[in-house]
Amino acid sequence: MGKTIILTGASRGIGLAVAKYLLQAPQSCNLVLVARTEAPLLELKEKHPTQVQVLCGDVSDFSLAREAVAYALRSYGRLDGLIVNHGVLAPVSRLEQCDVKEWSKAYDINLFSAVEFVKQCIPHLRLARGRVVFTSSGAATGPVNGWGMYGSSKAAMNHLNMTLAHEEPEIISVAIRPGMVDTQMQRELRSQYIDTLGPKDGSRFVAAHEEGKLLKPEQPGTVIAKLILSAPQELSGKFLTWNDEVLANYQA
C-alpha cells in the first residue's frame, strides 16, 4: 500500500502537478486532495477511484484541517505526509494603502490554516515518522512592491517550518521556494497588479513571461512530490529553492 498524503491547493498549478506525480506508479500514493475548486479533483478521483478522496472547502474554515485528517484515517488507516500548498496573493497594495482587515483574512488562509493543518497532523505524522512540505516563496526573503501581506505570510510559514522541525524531531519538515512558475498567480500579476508593482518589480514579471522563463508547474512540483516521499532528516527545518544543488536527486 502506498503512503497516504494530505495535499492542499490541489486543483491547479503546482498542487495539481504534485497530485499527478504521486498518483502514478511506482509511487501510487493515497491522496486526500483539498481545494476550493472541485472539478479537477473529481477528474483525478475518476481516474484513480481507490487512491483519491476529495475534500472541497475554504481553508480559512479551520475545521477543514481536522476533517481532512479524519478522512485520511477513515479511508486509509494512516497518515504519512502533509503538503501545504494553498495560498492567496491578494491583497496587493502598498503599505500606506493597505487594509489590515484584508490582511487578517488573507493570513487566515496563508498562515493560520497552515498552522491548523500542521497541528491536526502532528500526532499521526509522529507515529508514521512522516513528512511535511510547505510551498513557500522567494517573497519571504525579499521585498516586492505591494506584496507585504504575501511575503510576510510566507516568511512566517518558513518560521513555522523551522519550529515544526525543532519541536518534532520525528517529523521531517521542509519549505520549498518554487521559483517563478507559469500559474494563475503570475497571470494575475500581469493583468491586475502591474501598476502597484511599479516599473522595476513589474517589468521583471512581464519579462519572465515574454522571454519564456517561467517554470512549468511540474518542475518544482516533482521536487515537492519526491520530498514528501523521501526527504532526509538533514533537510528538516530548511528553506530551499526547488533547484538547489542539494535537491539535485529530487529534480525531474
C-alpha positions in Angstrom: 0.0 0.0 0.0 1.3 3.5 -0.9 1.8 6.3 1.5 -1.2 8.5 2.5 -0.7 12.2 1.9 -2.9 15.3 2.5 -2.4 17.8 -0.3 -3.9 21.3 -0.1 -4.3 23.6 -3.1 -4.6 20.5 -5.3 -6.9 21.7 -8.0 -4.4 23.6 -10.2 -0.8 24.7 -10.9 1.9 23.2 -8.6 -0.6 21.3 -6.5 -2.2 19.5 -9.4 1.2 18.6 -10.8 2.2 17.2 -7.4 -1.0 15.2 -7.2 -0.5 13.7 -10.7 3.1 12.7 -9.8 2.1 11.0 -6.5 -0.8 9.0 -8.1 1.4 7.4 -10.8 3.3 4.2 -10.4 5.6 3.3 -8.7 4.5 5.9 -6.0 0.8 5.0 -6.1 0.1 7.1 -3.1 -3.3 7.6 -1.5 -4.3 11.3 -1.5 -6.8 13.4 0.4 -7.0 16.4 -2.0 -8.1 19.7 -0.5 -9.1 22.7 -2.6 -12.0 25.2 -3.3 -12.5 24.1 -6.9 -14.0 20.6 -7.1 -14.0 19.7 -10.8 -10.2 19.0 -11.3 -10.2 16.9 -8.1 -13.2 14.8 -9.3 -11.4 14.1 -12.6 -8.5 12.7 -10.6 -10.8 10.6 -8.5 -12.5 9.2 -11.6 -9.1 8.1 -12.9 -7.9 6.8 -9.5 -11.0 5.9 -7.6 -9.3 4.0 -4.8 -6.4 6.4 -4.3 -8.2 9.7 -4.2 -10.5 11.3 -1.7 -11.8 14.8 -2.3 -12.5 17.5 0.2 -13.7 20.9 -1.0 -13.9 24.0 1.0 -12.2 27.2 2.1 -9.2 26.5 4.3 -10.0 29.6 6.4 -12.6 27.4 7.9 -10.2 25.8 10.2 -12.4 22.7 10.8 -11.4 21.6 7.3 -8.0 20.5 8.6 -9.5 18.2 11.2 -11.9 16.9 8.6 -9.0 16.1 6.2 -7.1 14.1 8.8 -10.3 12.2 9.8 -10.9 11.5 6.1 -7.4 10.1 5.6 -7.6 7.9 8.7 -11.1 6.7 7.8 -10.2 5.9 4.2 -6.6 4.6 4.5 -5.9 4.0 8.2 -2.8 6.1 8.4 -1.2 9.5 7.5 2.3 9.7 6.2 2.6 13.3 4.9 1.2 16.8 4.6 1.8 19.1 1.7 0.8 22.7 2.5 0.4 24.2 -1.0 -2.5 26.6 -0.7 -2.3 30.4 -0.6 -3.5 33.7 -2.0 -1.6 36.7 -3.3 -4.2 39.4 -2.6 -4.5 41.9 -1.1 -1.8 43.5 -3.2 -1.3 47.1 -2.1 1.4 49.4 -0.8 1.5 49.7 3.0 0.2 53.3 3.0 -3.0 52.0 1.3 -3.4 48.6 3.0 -6.5 47.4 4.8 -5.5 45.5 7.9 -8.8 43.6 8.0 -8.0 42.3 4.5 -4.5 41.2 5.6 -6.1 39.4 8.5 -8.4 37.4 6.2 -5.5 36.5 3.9 -3.4 35.4 6.9 -6.2 33.1 7.9 -5.6 31.4 4.5 -1.9 31.7 4.1 -0.7 31.1 7.6 -3.2 30.2 10.3 -4.9 27.5 8.3 -1.4 26.0 7.7 -0.8 26.1 11.5 -4.1 24.2 12.0 -3.3 21.6 9.3 0.1 21.0 11.0 -1.4 20.8 14.4 -4.0 18.3 13.4 -1.5 16.1 11.5 1.3 16.1 14.1 0.2 13.1 16.2 -0.3 10.9 13.2 2.9 12.0 11.4 4.8 11.4 14.6 3.7 7.8 14.6 4.5 7.3 10.9 7.8 9.3 11.2 6.2 11.3 8.3 7.0 14.5 6.5 5.6 17.9 5.8 6.5 20.1 2.8 5.5 23.7 2.6 5.2 25.6 -0.7 6.9 28.9 0.2 8.2 31.7 -1.9 11.2 33.9 -2.6 9.0 36.7 -1.4 9.7 35.5 2.1 13.2 36.8 1.9 13.0 39.9 -0.4 10.6 42.8 -0.8 8.3 43.4 -3.8 6.1 46.5 -4.0 2.6 45.6 -2.8 3.5 42.2 -1.6 3.6 43.0 2.1 0.9 40.5 3.1 2.1 37.7 0.8 5.8 38.0 1.6 5.3 38.3 5.3 2.9 35.4 5.4 5.5 33.2 3.6 8.2 34.4 5.9 6.0 33.3 8.8 5.5 30.0 7.1 9.2 29.5 6.9 9.4 30.0 10.6 6.6 27.6 11.2 8.6 25.1 9.2 11.6 25.6 11.4 9.5 25.4 14.6 8.0 22.1 13.5 11.4 20.6 12.7 12.7 21.8 16.1 9.8 20.7 18.2 9.1 17.4 16.4 12.3 15.6 15.6 10.5 12.5 14.3 8.8 14.6 11.6 10.8 15.8 8.7 9.7 19.3 7.5 10.9 21.3 4.5 9.9 24.6 2.9 10.4 25.0 -0.8 10.8 28.1 -2.9 9.3 27.1 -6.3 10.6 30.0 -8.3 8.6 31.9 -11.0 6.0 29.4 -12.2 3.5 29.7 -15.1 0.4 29.7 -12.9 -2.7 31.8 -12.3 -0.8 33.9 -9.8 1.6 35.0 -12.5 -1.3 35.8 -14.8 -3.0 37.9 -12.1 0.2 39.8 -11.5 0.5 40.8 -15.2 -3.2 41.6 -15.7 -4.2 43.3 -12.4 -1.2 44.5 -10.3 1.4 45.9 -12.7 0.7 49.5 -11.6 1.0 48.6 -7.9 4.3 46.7 -8.5 5.8 49.6 -10.3 8.2 49.7 -13.3 11.1 47.9 -11.6 9.3 44.9 -10.0 6.6 44.8 -12.7 9.0 44.6 -15.6 10.7 41.6 -14.0 7.5 39.5 -14.1 6.5 40.7 -17.6 9.9 39.9 -19.0 9.9 36.4 -17.4 6.7 35.6 -19.3 7.6 37.2 -22.6 11.1 35.6 -22.6 9.7 32.1 -21.8 11.5 31.9 -18.5 8.5 30.9 -16.3 8.8 27.4 -15.0 6.3 24.6 -15.7 4.4 23.6 -12.6 5.8 20.1 -13.0 9.4 21.3 -12.4 9.0 22.4 -8.7 6.0 20.0 -8.4 8.2 17.0 -9.0 10.7 18.1 -6.3 7.9 18.7 -3.8 6.4 15.3 -4.6 9.7 13.5 -4.2 10.5 15.3 -0.9 7.2 14.2 0.7 8.2 10.6 -0.1 11.8 10.6 0.9 13.2 13.9 2.3 16.1 13.1 4.6 16.5 14.2 8.2 19.3 16.6 7.3 16.9 18.8 5.3 14.4 19.2 8.1 13.7 22.8 9.0 15.4 24.2 5.9 14.0 26.6 3.3 15.4 25.6 -0.1 15.0 26.7 -3.7 13.5 23.9 -5.8 16.6 23.6 -8.0 19.2 23.9 -5.2 22.2 21.6 -5.7 21.3 19.7 -2.5 18.0 18.8 -4.2 19.6 17.5 -7.5 18.3 14.0 -6.9 14.7 15.3 -6.5 14.6 17.1 -9.8 13.0 15.6 -12.9 
